[in-house]
Amino acid sequence: MIRQLAASTALVLTLAACGQQTDLNPAPGTMLPPARYGTTERATAAELLALDPQAAPERTVELRRESEEREDDPFDLPPEG
């Protein structure tokens, strides 16, 4: 019973250690990708991880504050059958 408790405690501590967050850096002996075409400086790791606006657009949906009558939709037909 004590062995199971020790093993489960070790497992929990090991998994908890995986949640540490640090800055990402290339592995030793490797480099970041080459500079983009037309630029002279390489992008940093943070710049490579940043999402461009097309990948994560901002929400532009305006909520309706009042009830509105729906316009007639000529394609909203009942099912045939």
Secondary structure, DSSP 8 states (H G I E B T S, - for coil): -HHHHHHHHHHHHHHHHTT--------TT-------TT-SS---HHHHHS--TTTS---------S-------TT------
